[in-house]
Amino acid sequence: MLRYSLKRLLSLGLSLLAASAVIFLAIEVVPGDPASYMLGINAQPDTVAALREELGLNVSAFERYITWVTGMLTGDFGVSYTYRTPVVDMIGDRIMISLPLAIYALTLSTLIAFPAGILAASKRGTATDVSIMGATQLGVAIPNFWFAMLLVVFFAINLRWFSAGGFPGWDKGFFVSMKALTLPAISLALPQASILARVMRSALIDTMNEDFIRTARAKGLTKRQAMWKHALRNAMIPVLTIIGLQFSFLMAGAIIIENVFFLPGLGRLVFQSISQRDLIVVESVVMLLVFAVVLVTFIVDIAYAAVDPRLRGRS
Amino acid sequence: MQFVKAALRNRSFMIGATLAFIFIGAALISFLWTPFDVTKLDIAHKLQKPSALHWFGTDHFGRDIFAMIMVGARTSIAVAVVAVGIGIILGVPLGLAAAARKDSLLDEIIMRTNDLVLAFPALLIAIMITAVFGPSVINAIIAIGIFNIPVFARLTRGAALSLWTRDFVLSARVAGKNQTRISIEHILPNILNLLIVQGSIQFSLGILAEAGLSYVGLGAQPPIPSWGRMLAESQTMISFAPHLAIFPGMAIVLTVLGLNLMGDGLRDLLDPRLRRSRT
């Protein structure tokens, strides 16, 4: 188990290193000099040169890459070209919205998907199953930002239960803030819940066809008991994989949803930085999101190996 | 003939194919005819509710929503088709090569690069490409296409690996065919069904992705009509003109739903062995 974990940890490190190189190279080829962009078209050449020096743009690309990577390892993400504030502070403020939003959405999605999937599997072939599966087909097909707009029309404009967007800030109270995140979280959760419910259902049905369930039934358990006691735990493996994958989709999906609700999260920070050519912020946010994805995959892998010893030998 | 009969009996395939063909048809017809000119502004008739003349109403410039949806279908379908094409053309050969040389350095490089690309959510790839090259339809296609490559490479490798252990491949090797010929002549035809099914799924994901990118302004730029941008433009007017948001949204939902149902149906029709996975 330790060997396996170390091996996975090594591959996690290598993926991050490769990802950082790709991100850096991609952003490096951007045409246009951040320094002249910041100073405008009328800037004197020597002013631009001085700013380039100040921003550390005069050293070679390789040196800048090393500075960037080693900086990130020590929690120093550099200084924003536009705002002259540390990138880590900007990200820190924004992540306090994006991360809770992703977790909120993941919780909602799981709370909807588990009962729906289990119900559909246990009533397989009935009208209940058909309607749940029909609903999930629809849920997968609805773009989450459009669903978000419909939620705004219905719950914010017509019923006035929620505000149509914006974020009061955590210092205004936990419930007020969570309320502001509720419509965004619902719209993020809908497609994910639909996928998760389908996976839950098919995993459970597959497991119910296994020999050990027949054995459990043969020793006298009812179908219901066999499902809750034996099948559900075994069906969790594919379900956990999907939950792990969904986290990354939620972080990325939040980028679009934050725009619908005018939430000052990482997504809006990225768009703002792109339009202001604040590339160091773009690099850092993209790297952070990739880190989140790779880390979650790593945790899921380790969790598997802990649950299922057969997986330790593989990959 | 038997296939056609089975297809006609498969309900999800028929519903899905009908929906998909309505939108593909609308896109094709829009080249020859649209009820109104989508580039002509008619401010006098702006923001009209749906009527016999303007079936889906008009937008804030007086443009006919029905006509814009027809033309927008072009953008969505073109982006998704090309993006899936990129995924297949690059991903399938990579997957075949990786499977033919299982556990070799080549296999290792291809699979690790796959993992790397998959670690970037598709939207992040799009954001990076936009940050570098600026927003456009072409860049949206590249962003969605890049994400499709590992999907097809991985699927192809997995399916090909199990075929390499089969007797008919062994016979081909005994007959002296090299790995490339076996991959093309024996492996590829046997995974074609799988590729068609995955292709229809990626097609629908591509439509959703294009809509999302255009919505945040990273995809189609004016004046190219796009469902995603129609939704973005409708957002500030949604409280007094909800039809601006409802019809483009419905177009996306129905197209994606149609393609997904068609994919499910195709899976049943093309490979009865896979039927278990759907139930």
Interface residues (C-beta under 8 A of the other chain):
Chain A: S15 A18 A19 V22 I23 A26 I27 V29 V30 R124 Q137 L138 V140 A141 I142 P143 F145 W146 M149 L150 V152 V153 I157 S202 I205 D206 S248 F249 M251 A252 G253 I255 I256 N259 V260 V270 F271 I274 L279 V282 V286 L289 V290 V293 V294 T297
Chain B: R112 D115 L116 A119 F120 P121 A122 L123 L124 I127 M128 I129 T130 A131 V132 S204 L208 A211 G212 Y215 V216 G217 L231 S234 Q235 I238 S239 P242 A245 G249 I252 V253 L254 V256 L257 N260 L261 R276 S277 R278 T279
